[in-house]
Amino acid sequence: MGADPQIRMIKELAPTRVVAGESPVCPLCGSSENNALFSQRGYTLMACSVCELFFIDPYPTDIKRQHEVVATHGYDDFQLLEAARHYEYEVQFYNDYFKLIEQETLQAASVLDVGCGCGHLLERLAVHADLYRVGIELNRQRAALARRVAGCEVSDVAIEDFPETRRFDVITLINVFSHIPGIDKLFVKLRALLTDKGKIVLKTGEMRNDVRKSAIFDWEIPDHLQFLGLNTLEFLAQKHGFEIQTRRRITLSKELFAPGKWRMEGRSVFRNKIKSAVSRSSFVLQLMEQFYELIHRGSVFSSFIVLRVANTVPGLRESDRECKVSRANGPNRIVVVAAEGESRKSIARESSLLKGPVPGPRYSLSDEESAKPGR
């Protein structure tokens, strides 16, 4: 029997490297200094040594074709949740996160929800009668349900093609960042759609560079294209003219083993049966969380992030050029990344040329802690 054409499309999304020993290029900083972590479904998860982004290799180069796959969910080994079941998942999810998101919209006149799914966030925000609400959802079945439940405009075009006829005070990307190819194009578009005092609300994951494959039951690659490292957000914000207003991290284990999480049905029928059985015992979940932390020791975080438009011009300022440290090739090597218009350069020099300690990350966060950038 021939292969499913949608599956063939996925395998063709990005060309396989043909040069022996060629290192893939990070889609955020352009560096080829990276490490291979593990493979899944014929893709390798890479960790960039400069901006710390995790990204799959091969990475999709045809953004429009990738959006077609997302719209149809044409993935091997994935079962598409019916719109009604996905809506139930959203209800459970926003029981935990709606208050945090709502707080960021209280002073807003407009909100755009990118990847709005079945529209439950927009539905809840309808309690604010003066708030102009719009959603973007590529999956047409979910978009249709979102229009019905939220009672507002929901577009099924890609974010890159969304018209810039109106600017928004708040743009939300809830569990969406990992799915959208072309990070730079995405954030350029988001900035164009925001008001001068606008902000982006993200719910996504952040990981240490020693994360293990077993930390996530199924990484859902290639549906997931990239993940934030612990310091990627600083690089991303600086590059595209944003400041980090809020960052709240909790260890993933607290989410993974919450009883409500195990009652949510996902894509896999087999996993749903296991989750249903385990969710009936809180004692079992507690033991599983302790065992998980014993192995993975807080290497993955679930993060709630708010970025606000900065007053500075996008790009890494000269005073901040020494913003990224790479110890991939030993502790005595520092990689300096600079932005010059649309071009980037990477400079390596020995630590003997440095005076004082090697610069480290600007944030040190414990679980459930908020951070506001300071100089």
C-alpha positions in Angstrom: 0.0 0.0 0.0 1.3 3.5 -0.9 2.2 6.0 1.8 -0.4 8.6 2.8 0.2 11.7 0.7 0.0 13.9 3.8 2.7 11.9 5.5 4.8 12.2 2.4 4.3 15.9 2.5 5.8 16.0 6.0 8.9 14.1 5.0 9.4 16.6 2.2 9.0 19.7 4.2 12.7 20.3 4.5 15.5 18.9 2.4 17.8 16.4 4.0 21.4 17.7 4.3 23.6 16.1 1.6 27.0 17.4 2.7 28.7 14.9 5.0 29.4 16.5 8.4 27.5 19.6 7.6 26.0 21.1 10.8 22.4 22.4 10.7 21.9 26.2 11.2 19.8 27.5 14.1 16.6 29.1 12.8 16.9 31.9 15.4 20.5 33.1 15.6 22.0 31.5 12.4 24.7 29.7 14.3 25.9 26.3 13.2 27.3 25.6 16.7 24.9 23.0 18.1 24.6 19.6 19.6 22.4 16.7 18.6 20.3 15.4 21.6 18.1 12.6 20.3 15.9 11.5 17.3 12.2 10.9 16.9 10.3 10.0 13.7 13.3 10.6 11.5 14.1 14.0 12.9 16.9 15.0 15.3 16.4 17.5 18.1 19.3 20.0 18.1 20.4 22.4 20.9 22.0 25.6 19.8 25.1 26.5 21.7 24.6 30.3 21.1 21.0 31.3 21.7 20.1 27.9 23.4 17.1 27.3 21.1 16.1 23.6 20.6 15.1 22.9 17.0 14.4 19.9 14.8 16.7 18.9 12.0 15.7 19.0 9.2 13.8 22.2 9.9 11.0 23.1 7.5 12.1 25.6 4.9 8.7 25.9 3.1 6.5 27.7 5.6 3.3 27.5 3.5 3.6 23.8 3.1 4.2 23.4 6.9 1.0 25.4 7.5 -0.9 23.0 5.2 0.2 20.1 7.3 -0.8 21.9 10.5 -4.2 22.7 9.0 -4.9 19.1 8.2 -2.8 17.5 11.0 -1.3 15.1 8.5 1.2 13.5 10.9 2.2 9.9 11.2 1.4 8.3 14.6 -0.8 11.2 15.6 -4.6 11.0 16.1 -6.4 14.3 15.5 -8.6 15.3 18.4 -12.1 16.0 17.2 -13.1 19.6 17.6 -15.6 18.8 20.4 -13.0 16.8 22.4 -10.4 19.5 21.9 -12.9 22.0 23.2 -13.2 20.0 26.4 -9.4 20.0 26.7 -9.4 23.7 26.4 -12.0 24.1 29.2 -9.8 22.1 31.6 -6.7 24.0 30.6 -8.1 27.5 31.0 -9.5 26.6 34.4 -5.9 26.8 35.5 -4.6 29.6 33.2 -7.4 32.0 32.4 -6.9 34.3 35.4 -3.3 34.9 34.5 -4.2 35.7 30.9 -7.2 37.8 31.7 -5.0 40.0 34.0 -3.0 41.0 31.0 -6.1 42.1 29.0 -7.8 44.3 31.7 -6.4 47.5 30.2 -6.6 46.3 26.6 -9.1 47.4 24.0 -8.3 44.5 21.6 -6.8 41.0 21.7 -5.7 38.6 19.0 -5.5 34.9 19.9 -3.0 33.2 17.6 -3.7 29.4 17.4 -7.0 29.9 19.2 -8.1 26.3 18.7 -11.8 25.8 19.5 -12.0 29.4 20.9 -12.6 28.8 24.6 -10.1 31.6 25.6 -12.0 34.1 23.3 -15.2 32.7 24.7 -14.2 33.5 28.3 -12.9 36.9 27.3 -16.4 37.8 26.1 -17.3 38.8 29.6 -15.4 42.0 28.8 -18.0 43.6 26.5 -15.8 46.4 25.3 -12.9 44.1 24.3 -12.5 43.6 20.6 -11.6 39.9 20.1 -10.2 38.1 17.0 -8.8 34.6 16.6 -6.5 32.8 14.2 -6.8 29.0 13.7 -5.6 27.1 10.7 -7.6 23.9 11.4 -10.9 24.7 9.7 -13.1 22.4 11.9 -11.8 24.0 15.1 -12.0 27.5 13.6 -15.7 26.9 12.8 -16.4 25.8 16.3 -14.4 28.8 17.7 -16.7 31.2 15.7 -19.8 29.6 17.2 -18.7 29.5 20.9 -16.8 32.8 20.9 -19.1 34.8 18.7 -16.3 36.7 17.2 -14.1 36.8 14.0 -11.9 33.8 13.6 -9.6 33.7 10.6 -8.2 30.4 9.2 -5.2 32.1 7.4 -1.6 31.8 8.6 -0.3 34.5 10.9 2.1 35.7 8.1 -0.9 36.3 5.8 -3.1 38.0 8.4 -4.0 41.6 7.3 -2.4 44.5 9.2 -5.5 46.6 9.0 -5.7 46.8 12.8 -3.2 46.8 15.6 -3.8 44.9 18.9 -3.1 45.7 22.5 -2.5 42.0 23.4 -1.6 39.0 21.3 -1.7 35.6 22.8 0.1 32.5 21.8 -1.0 29.7 24.2 0.9 26.5 23.5 1.6 27.7 20.0 5.2 28.8 19.8 6.6 25.3 19.1 4.3 24.8 16.1 5.0 27.9 14.0 8.0 27.8 11.6 10.1 30.8 10.8 10.6 32.4 14.2 12.0 35.7 12.9 9.1 36.1 10.4 6.6 35.3 13.2 8.0 38.0 15.6 8.3 40.6 12.9 4.6 40.1 12.1 3.6 40.1 15.7 5.4 43.4 16.2 3.7 44.9 13.2 0.3 43.8 14.6 0.9 45.3 18.1 0.2 48.8 19.3 3.2 50.8 20.5 2.5 49.7 24.1 1.3 46.2 23.2 2.3 42.9 24.6 2.6 39.3 23.8 1.3 36.6 26.2 3.0 33.2 25.7 2.4 29.8 27.4 5.2 27.5 26.3 8.0 25.3 27.6 11.6 26.1 28.5 14.3 23.5 29.0 17.9 23.1 30.2 20.4 21.9 27.7 20.9 18.6 29.5 17.2 17.6 29.0 16.7 13.9 28.3 14.4 12.3 25.7 12.5 10.5 28.5 11.5 13.9 30.1 8.6 14.0 27.7 6.5 10.9 26.9 6.1 12.0 23.3 7.8 15.1 21.9 5.3 15.1 19.0 8.1 15.9 16.5 7.7 17.1 13.8 4.4 18.7 14.9 6.6 20.5 17.4 9.4 22.4 15.6 11.3 24.2 18.3 11.5 24.8 22.1 12.9 27.6 24.2 16.1 27.1 26.1 16.4 28.7 29.6 18.0 31.8 28.1 16.6 31.9 24.6 13.9 34.3 25.5 16.4 37.0 26.3 18.0 36.6 22.9 14.6 36.6 21.1 13.3 39.6 23.0 16.4 41.7 22.4 16.5 40.8 18.7 12.9 41.8 18.0 12.5 44.8 20.2 10.7 43.4 23.3 11.3 43.4 27.0 10.4 40.6 29.4 7.7 41.9 31.6 6.8 38.6 33.3 8.1 35.1 33.4 6.6 32.5 35.7 8.1 29.0 35.6 6.9 25.8 37.3 8.7 22.5 36.9 6.9 20.4 34.2 6.4 17.6 36.7 3.8 19.8 38.6 1.8 20.0 35.4 2.4 16.5 34.2 1.1 14.8 37.3 -1.7 17.1 38.2 -4.9 15.0 38.4 -6.8 17.3 36.0 -4.0 16.8 33.4 -4.5 13.1 33.5 -8.2 13.4 33.0 -7.7 15.3 29.7 -7.9 13.1 26.6 -5.1 13.6 24.1 -4.4 12.3 20.6 -3.4 8.7 21.4 -6.1 6.2 22.3 -3.6 4.0 24.1 -2.3 6.9 26.2 -5.8 8.0 27.0 -6.6 4.6 28.5 -3.5 4.7 30.7 -4.2 8.2 31.8 -7.8 7.4 32.8 -6.7 4.5 35.0 -3.9 6.4 36.7 -6.0 9.6 37.3 -8.1 7.7 39.8 -5.3 7.5 42.3 -3.7 10.7 43.6 -1.2 8.6 45.5 0.1 7.0 42.3 0.5 10.4 40.7 2.5 11.7 43.7 4.9 8.8 43.5 5.2 9.3 39.7 6.0 13.0 40.2 8.7 12.2 42.8 10.3 9.5 40.6 10.2 11.9 37.6 12.0 14.6 39.5 14.6 12.2 40.8 15.6 11.4 37.2 15.1 14.8 35.5 15.7 17.2 38.3 13.8 20.2 37.0 15.2 20.2 33.4 11.9 21.2 31.8 9.7 24.1 32.8 6.2 25.2 31.9 6.4 28.9 31.5 3.9 31.8 31.4 5.6 34.7 29.7 4.6 38.3 28.9 6.7 40.4 26.5 6.0 44.1 26.1 7.2 46.3 23.2 10.5 47.9 24.1 11.3 51.6 23.6 14.6 50.6 21.9 15.2 49.7 18.3 15.1 45.9 17.7 18.5 44.1 17.5 21.3 43.5 20.0 22.8 46.7 21.1 26.6 47.1 21.0 26.7 47.3 24.8 24.9 44.0 25.0 27.0 42.2 22.4 28.5 39.8 25.0 25.1 38.4 25.8 25.6 34.7 25.0 28.0 32.2 26.4 28.8 28.9 24.7 30.7 26.2 26.7 30.1 23.5 24.2 33.8 23.3 23.3 35.1 23.8 26.8 34.8 26.4 29.6 37.5 28.8 28.2 35.6 29.7 25.1 33.0 32.5 24.8 30.9 33.2 21.7 29.8 36.7 21.2 26.7 37.4 19.0 26.0 40.7 17.4 23.3 42.0 15.2 24.0 44.4 12.3 20.8 45.2 10.5 19.7 42.0 9.0 23.1 40.3 9.3 24.6 38.5 12.2 28.1 37.5 13.1 29.6 35.2 15.6 32.9 36.0 17.2 34.9 33.5 19.3 37.8 34.5 21.6 39.6 33.0 24.5 38.6 33.9 28.1 42.1 35.1 28.7 41.1 38.3 26.9 38.2 38.9 29.3 38.5 40.9 32.4 36.3 39.8 35.2 33.9 36.8 35.3 32.3 35.4 32.2 28.9 37.0 31.7 26.0 34.7 32.7 22.3 34.7 32.3 20.4 37.8 33.4 17.7 35.7 35.2 17.8 33.2 37.9 14.3 31.9 38.6 12.9 29.4 41.0 9.6 27.7 40.5 6.5 30.0 40.2 8.7 33.1 40.3 8.1 36.2 38.2 10.9 38.2 36.8 11.1 41.7 35.5 14.2 42.7 33.5 16.7 45.0 35.2 20.1 46.4 34.3 
